[in-house]
């Protein structure tokens, strides 16, 4: 892909303008709830709907106009300008969403950005809700067993911050990463460019810490730093909302492939999608709070999970924030992409996933830019994405499993398992 100096300057000025325009579009920050909301909720006996108040939407409304203007600059019919138009459209949709907090329009824009539980994957049939229900059914088989007992939380927030900082320094050699404690976030952890924020008061098991190290550090922080260090296209370090799906899918895939995923974590991801679907059907915050309690979440966890679902939307139900759909939806997309790329002999595309914040549809453009030397190889890449020998072997086997008619095979093995689980008849050996 040859780019003239004049056109390159046009791209640089346009991407810088996009960088500047997106600064007021801080989705999670704009949707955060003050700590007083939780305090008041529990002080009233957890029986009344919370009443969060969000900041003014004037900046978001102005951003809508600015991104419309920027998109109008991009009339070229080439991969780069299509990518930049999609980026502008993504930010504009996010700005419209923030400008309509508390309404059904908020939910509609959220669905445009992140999808919804009943969104279908590329086969046109399978939905995120089906995967969530599948996981929920499997997890239900282990209710009351040791497998659902969780692991001891051996780190308080301060100890977790210190230990996570030490581990991240070993991965991000030469680039200091701060780990801070924050009382404004709904999740246990949120990653920024060179900072990971942990929720104040949260406690962490050893596996929790590994999940944060790989998910937040090796994916979210790594893609940010790799993108920002690009010599020509540093805007790749700023994740437009359209990249959230792949970012979260890549992070969840990393948890699986690095063997730090567990049933408790999977239950949280599953329950959030089920709760989003409940909210779409009219469940209010109290219904969601009770749902999470029934699924063995603590009172504090149930409040935080319900808050994740309704923040920015309507606590009365009917208009949830659908971002949490991205975790399982993105997992399916990243897994299937890796299956196809590696079985077709394109192992070099694996590390392209880490050059910055991308959507999978951007891979053709990034591959061409990489081949032309306009996009540099990523500096920070998790170990699993470097071990292409193992990954190719594993994904080729996984791809073949996808061709098997599981319904036929399942009957055979269910019979074996049922016989193994049954009591032996008296007198038999």
C-alpha positions as CSV (number, residue, x, y, z in Angstrom):
1,X,0.0,0.0,0.0
2,X,1.8,3.1,-1.2
3,X,0.8,6.4,0.4
4,X,2.0,9.7,-0.9
5,X,3.5,12.3,1.5
6,X,0.5,14.6,0.9
7,X,-2.1,12.0,1.6
8,X,-0.2,10.8,4.6
9,X,-0.3,14.3,6.0
10,X,-4.1,14.3,5.4
11,X,-4.4,11.1,7.3
12,X,-2.3,12.4,10.2
13,X,-4.3,15.6,10.5
14,X,-7.6,13.7,10.3
15,X,-6.6,11.1,12.9
16,X,-5.4,13.8,15.2
17,X,-8.7,15.6,14.8
18,X,-10.5,12.4,15.7
19,X,-8.2,12.0,18.7
20,X,-9.1,15.5,19.9
21,X,-12.8,15.1,19.2
22,X,-13.2,11.8,21.2
23,X,-11.9,13.2,24.5
24,X,-15.3,14.1,25.9
25,X,-16.6,10.6,24.9
26,X,-15.6,8.7,28.1
27,X,-18.4,6.1,28.3
28,X,-17.7,4.3,31.6
29,X,-16.6,7.5,33.4
30,X,-19.8,9.3,32.3
31,X,-22.0,6.4,33.4
32,X,-20.4,5.8,36.8
33,X,-22.5,6.1,39.9
34,X,-21.3,8.1,43.0
35,X,-20.6,5.9,46.0
36,X,-23.5,7.5,47.8
37,X,-26.0,5.7,45.5
38,X,-24.9,2.3,46.9
39,X,-24.8,3.6,50.5
40,X,-28.3,5.0,50.2
41,X,-29.6,1.8,48.6
42,X,-28.5,-0.4,51.5
43,X,-29.4,2.2,54.1
44,X,-33.0,1.9,52.8
45,X,-33.0,-1.8,53.2
46,X,-32.3,-2.6,49.5
47,X,-36.0,-2.2,48.8
48,X,-36.1,1.0,46.7
49,X,-34.8,1.7,43.2
50,X,-31.6,3.7,43.2
51,X,-31.7,7.1,41.7
52,X,-28.3,7.8,40.0
53,X,-27.7,11.3,38.5
54,X,-25.5,11.7,35.5
55,X,-23.4,14.6,34.4
56,X,-24.5,17.1,31.8
57,X,-24.6,15.8,28.2
58,X,-23.7,19.1,26.5
59,X,-20.2,17.9,25.5
60,X,-21.5,14.7,24.2
61,X,-24.0,16.5,22.0
62,X,-21.3,18.7,20.6
63,X,-19.2,15.6,19.8
64,X,-22.0,14.3,17.6
65,X,-21.7,17.4,15.4
66,X,-17.9,17.2,15.4
67,X,-17.8,13.6,14.3
68,X,-20.3,14.3,11.5
69,X,-18.0,17.0,10.2
70,X,-15.0,14.8,10.4
71,X,-16.7,11.9,8.6
72,X,-17.7,14.3,5.8
73,X,-13.9,14.8,5.1
74,X,-13.5,11.1,4.4
75,X,-15.0,10.6,1.0
76,X,-12.4,8.3,-0.4
77,X,-13.3,4.7,-1.5
78,X,-10.3,3.0,0.1
79,X,-9.6,0.8,3.2
80,X,-8.1,3.6,5.2
81,X,-10.9,6.0,4.8
82,X,-13.6,3.4,5.3
83,X,-11.8,2.5,8.6
84,X,-11.8,6.1,9.7
85,X,-15.4,6.6,8.7
86,X,-16.4,3.6,10.8
87,X,-14.3,5.0,13.7
88,X,-16.1,8.4,13.4
89,X,-19.5,6.7,13.2
90,X,-18.6,4.6,16.3
91,X,-17.7,7.7,18.4
92,X,-20.7,9.6,17.1
93,X,-23.0,6.7,18.2
94,X,-21.3,6.7,21.6
95,X,-21.8,10.4,21.9
96,X,-25.5,10.1,21.0
97,X,-25.8,7.4,23.6
98,X,-24.3,9.6,26.3
99,X,-26.5,12.5,25.3
100,X,-29.6,10.3,25.9
101,X,-28.9,8.7,29.3
102,X,-32.0,7.5,31.1
103,X,-34.0,6.9,27.9
104,X,-34.9,4.1,25.5
105,X,-32.7,5.9,22.9
106,X,-29.7,5.2,25.2
107,X,-30.5,1.5,24.9
108,X,-30.9,1.7,21.1
109,X,-27.5,3.3,20.7
110,X,-26.0,0.8,23.1
111,X,-27.3,-2.0,20.9
112,X,-25.8,-0.4,17.8
113,X,-22.4,-0.3,19.6
114,X,-22.3,-3.5,21.4
115,X,-25.1,-5.7,20.2
116,X,-27.6,-7.4,22.5
117,X,-28.1,-10.9,24.0
118,X,-30.1,-12.1,21.0
119,X,-27.7,-10.8,18.4
120,X,-26.6,-13.6,16.1
121,X,-23.0,-14.5,15.2
122,X,-21.8,-15.0,11.7
123,X,-23.8,-18.2,11.2
124,X,-26.9,-16.2,11.4
125,X,-28.4,-18.6,14.0
126,X,-26.4,-18.9,17.2
127,X,-26.9,-16.0,19.6
128,X,-25.0,-14.7,22.6
129,X,-28.0,-15.6,24.8
130,X,-27.8,-19.2,23.7
131,X,-24.1,-19.4,24.8
132,X,-25.0,-17.8,28.1
133,X,-27.8,-20.2,28.7
134,X,-25.5,-23.1,27.7
135,X,-22.9,-22.0,30.3
136,X,-25.7,-21.4,32.9
137,X,-27.0,-25.0,32.4
138,X,-23.5,-26.5,32.8
139,X,-22.8,-24.3,35.8
140,X,-26.1,-25.4,37.3
141,X,-25.0,-29.0,37.2
142,X,-22.3,-28.1,39.8
143,X,-24.5,-26.1,42.2
144,X,-23.6,-26.9,45.8
145,X,-20.4,-28.7,44.9
146,X,-16.8,-27.8,45.8
147,X,-16.3,-26.6,42.2
148,X,-18.6,-23.7,43.0
149,X,-17.0,-22.9,46.3
150,X,-14.7,-20.3,44.8
151,X,-11.1,-19.7,46.0
152,X,-10.0,-17.8,49.1
153,X,-9.6,-14.1,48.7
154,X,-6.1,-13.7,50.1
155,X,-5.4,-10.1,48.8
156,X,-7.1,-7.0,50.0
157,X,-7.1,-4.0,47.6
158,X,-3.7,-2.6,48.7
159,X,-2.0,-6.0,48.6
160,X,-3.5,-6.8,45.3
161,X,-2.4,-3.4,43.9
162,X,1.2,-4.0,45.1
163,X,1.4,-7.6,43.7
164,X,-0.2,-6.8,40.4
165,X,2.1,-3.8,39.9
166,X,5.1,-6.1,40.5
167,X,3.9,-8.6,38.0
168,X,3.1,-6.0,35.3
169,X,6.5,-4.5,35.6
170,X,8.0,-7.8,34.6
171,X,5.9,-7.9,31.4
172,X,6.1,-4.2,30.5
173,X,9.8,-3.9,30.8
174,X,10.9,-0.2,30.4
175,X,7.4,1.2,30.7
176,X,6.1,1.9,34.3
177,X,2.5,0.7,34.9
178,X,0.6,2.2,37.8
179,X,-1.9,0.2,39.8
180,X,-4.3,2.5,41.7
181,X,-7.2,2.0,44.0
182,X,-10.4,3.7,42.9
183,X,-13.9,4.0,44.6
184,X,-15.8,5.1,41.5
185,X,-15.6,2.0,39.3
186,X,-18.3,-0.7,39.0
187,X,-15.9,-3.5,37.9
188,X,-13.2,-4.9,40.2
189,X,-10.7,-3.5,37.7
190,X,-10.4,-1.1,34.8
191,X,-7.4,-0.6,32.6
192,X,-6.2,2.7,31.1
193,X,-3.2,3.5,29.0
194,X,-0.5,2.9,31.7
195,X,-2.7,2.5,34.7
196,X,-4.9,-0.3,36.1
197,X,-7.5,0.8,38.7
198,X,-8.7,-1.6,41.3
199,X,-12.0,-1.2,43.1
200,X,-11.6,0.1,46.6
201,X,-12.6,-2.5,49.2
202,X,-12.5,-5.4,46.8
203,X,-10.7,-8.6,47.8
204,X,-8.9,-10.9,45.3
205,X,-7.9,-14.6,45.1
206,X,-4.7,-15.7,43.5
207,X,-6.7,-16.6,40.4
208,X,-8.5,-13.2,40.4
209,X,-5.0,-11.6,40.3
210,X,-3.9,-13.8,37.4
211,X,-7.1,-12.9,35.5
212,X,-6.4,-9.2,36.0
213,X,-2.7,-9.7,35.0
214,X,-3.6,-11.4,31.7
215,X,-7.0,-9.7,30.9
216,X,-6.3,-6.1,31.9
217,X,-2.5,-6.1,31.5
218,X,-1.5,-8.4,28.7
219,X,-4.5,-7.4,26.5
220,X,-6.0,-4.0,27.3
221,X,-2.8,-2.2,28.5
222,X,-0.7,-3.9,25.9
223,X,-2.8,-3.0,22.9
224,X,-3.0,0.6,24.2
225,X,0.8,0.9,24.5
226,X,1.4,-0.9,21.2
227,X,-1.0,1.4,19.4
228,X,0.3,4.6,20.9
229,X,3.9,3.6,19.9
230,X,3.0,3.2,16.2
231,X,5.2,5.7,14.3
232,X,2.5,6.9,11.9
233,X,-0.8,5.8,13.3
234,X,-0.7,6.3,17.0
235,X,-4.5,6.7,17.1
236,X,-4.5,2.9,17.2
237,X,-3.8,3.2,20.9
238,X,-7.2,4.8,21.4
239,X,-10.0,2.3,21.4
240,X,-13.0,3.5,19.6
241,X,-16.2,1.9,20.9
242,X,-16.4,-0.3,17.8
243,X,-13.2,-2.1,19.1
244,X,-14.7,-3.1,22.4
245,X,-16.1,-6.4,21.2
246,X,-12.8,-7.6,20.0
247,X,-10.9,-6.2,22.9
248,X,-13.0,-8.0,25.5
249,X,-13.2,-11.2,23.4
250,X,-9.4,-11.2,23.0
251,X,-9.1,-10.7,26.8
252,X,-11.5,-13.5,27.6
253,X,-9.8,-15.8,25.1
254,X,-6.5,-15.0,26.9
255,X,-8.0,-16.1,30.2
256,X,-9.1,-19.4,28.7
257,X,-5.9,-20.2,26.8
258,X,-3.7,-19.2,29.8
259,X,-5.9,-21.5,32.1
260,X,-6.9,-18.8,34.5
261,X,-10.7,-18.9,33.6
262,X,-12.8,-20.7,36.2
263,X,-16.4,-21.5,36.8
264,X,-17.0,-18.6,39.2
265,X,-15.7,-16.1,36.6
266,X,-17.7,-17.8,33.9
267,X,-20.8,-17.5,36.0
268,X,-20.3,-13.7,36.3
269,X,-20.0,-13.3,32.6
270,X,-23.1,-15.5,32.0
271,X,-25.3,-13.9,34.6
272,X,-24.7,-10.4,33.2
273,X,-26.0,-11.4,29.8
274,X,-29.0,-13.2,31.3
275,X,-29.6,-10.0,33.4
276,X,-29.4,-7.7,30.3
277,X,-32.0,-9.9,28.6
278,X,-34.2,-9.7,31.8
279,X,-33.9,-5.9,31.7
280,X,-34.8,-5.8,28.1
281,X,-38.0,-7.8,29.1
282,X,-38.8,-5.2,31.7
283,X,-37.0,-6.3,34.9
284,X,-36.1,-3.4,37.1
285,X,-32.9,-2.9,39.2
286,X,-34.5,-4.7,42.2
287,X,-35.4,-7.7,40.1
288,X,-31.8,-7.8,38.8
289,X,-30.4,-7.4,42.3
290,X,-32.5,-10.3,43.5
291,X,-31.5,-12.4,40.5
292,X,-27.8,-12.0,41.3
293,X,-28.4,-12.8,45.0
294,X,-30.2,-16.0,44.0
295,X,-27.1,-16.9,41.9
296,X,-24.9,-16.8,45.0
297,X,-23.5,-13.3,44.6
298,X,-22.9,-11.3,47.8
299,X,-25.0,-8.2,48.4
300,X,-22.2,-5.9,47.3
301,X,-21.6,-8.0,44.2
302,X,-25.3,-8.2,43.3
303,X,-25.6,-4.4,43.6
304,X,-22.5,-3.9,41.3
305,X,-23.7,-6.5,38.8
306,X,-27.1,-4.9,38.6
307,X,-25.6,-1.5,38.3
308,X,-23.5,-2.6,35.3
309,X,-26.7,-3.6,33.5
310,X,-28.8,-0.5,34.1
311,X,-26.1,2.3,34.3
312,X,-27.0,5.0,31.8
313,X,-30.3,3.3,30.9
314,X,-33.5,2.9,33.0
315,X,-33.4,1.5,36.5
316,X,-37.1,0.8,36.0
317,X,-36.2,-1.7,33.3
318,X,-36.6,-1.9,29.5
319,X,-33.5,0.0,28.5
320,X,-30.2,-1.6,29.7
321,X,-26.6,-0.9,28.9
322,X,-25.5,-3.8,26.7
323,X,-21.7,-3.6,26.9
324,X,-21.4,-6.8,28.8
325,X,-22.7,-8.8,25.8
326,X,-19.2,-8.1,24.3
327,X,-17.3,-10.6,26.5
328,X,-18.9,-13.8,25.2
329,X,-19.7,-12.4,21.8
330,X,-16.1,-11.3,21.3
331,X,-14.9,-14.6,22.6
332,X,-16.8,-16.4,19.9
333,X,-15.5,-14.1,17.2
334,X,-11.9,-14.2,18.2
335,X,-11.9,-17.9,18.6
336,X,-13.4,-18.5,15.2
337,X,-11.0,-16.0,13.6
338,X,-8.0,-17.8,15.1
339,X,-9.4,-21.2,14.0
340,X,-9.7,-20.0,10.4
341,X,-6.4,-18.0,10.3
342,X,-4.3,-20.8,11.7
343,X,-5.8,-23.7,9.8
344,X,-5.4,-21.7,6.6
345,X,-1.7,-21.0,7.2
346,X,-1.9,-17.3,8.2
347,X,-0.3,-17.5,11.6
348,X,1.3,-14.1,11.1
349,X,-2.2,-12.5,11.6
350,X,-2.2,-13.6,15.3
351,X,0.2,-10.9,16.4
352,X,-1.6,-8.3,14.3
353,X,-4.4,-8.5,16.9
354,X,-2.1,-6.7,19.3
355,X,-0.8,-3.8,17.2
356,X,-3.5,-1.6,18.8
357,X,-7.2,-1.3,19.4
358,X,-8.9,-3.0,16.5
359,X,-12.0,-4.7,15.2
360,X,-11.6,-8.0,13.4
361,X,-13.0,-6.3,10.2
362,X,-9.9,-4.1,10.3
363,X,-7.4,-7.0,9.8
364,X,-7.2,-6.6,6.0
365,X,-6.2,-3.0,6.4
366,X,-3.8,-3.6,9.2
367,X,-2.2,-6.5,7.3
368,X,-1.6,-4.3,4.2
369,X,-0.2,-1.5,6.4
370,X,2.0,-4.0,8.1
371,X,3.3,-5.4,4.8
372,X,4.1,-1.9,3.7
373,X,6.0,-1.0,6.8
374,X,3.4,1.6,7.9
375,X,2.3,-0.4,11.0
376,X,5.1,-1.7,13.3
377,X,5.1,-5.1,14.9
378,X,3.7,-4.9,18.5
379,X,6.2,-4.7,21.3
380,X,4.0,-6.3,24.0
381,X,2.5,-9.6,23.1
382,X,1.3,-12.3,25.5
383,X,3.2,-15.5,25.6
384,X,0.4,-17.6,24.1
385,X,0.3,-15.4,21.0
386,X,4.0,-15.8,20.5
387,X,3.9,-19.7,20.8
388,X,2.4,-20.2,17.3
389,X,3.6,-23.8,17.3
390,X,1.2,-24.8,20.1
391,X,-1.5,-22.4,19.1
392,X,-1.7,-23.8,15.5
393,X,-1.8,-27.4,16.9
394,X,-4.5,-26.5,19.4
395,X,-6.7,-24.5,17.1
396,X,-6.5,-27.0,14.3
397,X,-7.8,-29.7,16.7
398,X,-10.5,-27.2,17.9
399,X,-11.5,-26.5,14.3
400,X,-12.0,-30.2,13.6
401,X,-14.2,-30.6,16.7
402,X,-16.5,-28.0,15.2
403,X,-17.2,-30.3,12.3
404,X,-18.5,-33.1,14.5
405,X,-22.3,-33.7,14.8
406,X,-22.3,-33.4,18.6
407,X,-26.0,-34.5,18.9
408,X,-25.2,-38.0,17.6
409,X,-22.0,-38.3,19.6
410,X,-23.6,-36.9,22.8
411,X,-26.2,-39.7,23.0
412,X,-23.5,-42.3,23.1
413,X,-21.4,-40.6,25.8
414,X,-24.4,-39.6,27.9
415,X,-25.3,-43.3,28.1
416,X,-21.8,-44.2,29.3
417,X,-21.8,-41.4,31.9
418,X,-25.3,-42.3,33.1
419,X,-24.2,-45.9,33.6
420,X,-21.1,-44.8,35.4
421,X,-23.1,-42.6,37.7
422,X,-25.8,-45.2,38.4
423,X,-25.6,-47.4,41.5
424,X,-24.5,-51.0,40.8
425,X,-27.2,-53.6,41.1
426,X,-26.9,-55.7,44.3
427,X,-24.6,-58.7,43.9
428,X,-22.9,-57.4,40.7
429,X,-19.3,-56.4,40.3
